[in-house]
Amino acid sequence: MALNSAAGAGAYSAIANLIGNASGEAKAAAPAQGSSEFGSIVDSVLANVTKSGSALEAQAANLSSGNADVLDLVTAVAETELAVESLVTIRDRVISAYQDILNMPI
């Protein structure tokens, strides 16, 4: 069980670092490099959401067959929830920036 808790804490830390690095890179990046760095950030967040979702499905299947502990499933749910929240945060910020650009006077 300690391994699963450590894995959950590691996943949380990785997402927190990814989001923290994303805001730091956005401030330090040049305009020409910003698009490729932003794209790689979005790609990594999407990959993490996909990986977390697959792990969640696998844990649910293992629990239903009696091969897993409930704690494993709860950890997988928490990892997936955190990954989806990160993706939604990025989406909301992109939409907000787009709306700011649309509202700029010409």
Protein Blocks (a to p, Z undefined) as FASTA:
>chain_A
ZZmmmmmmmmmmmmmmmmmmmmmmmmmpcfklmmmmmmmmmmmmmmmmmmmmmmmmmmmm
mmmnopacfklmmmmmmmmmmmmmmmmmmmmmmmmmmmmmmmpcZZ
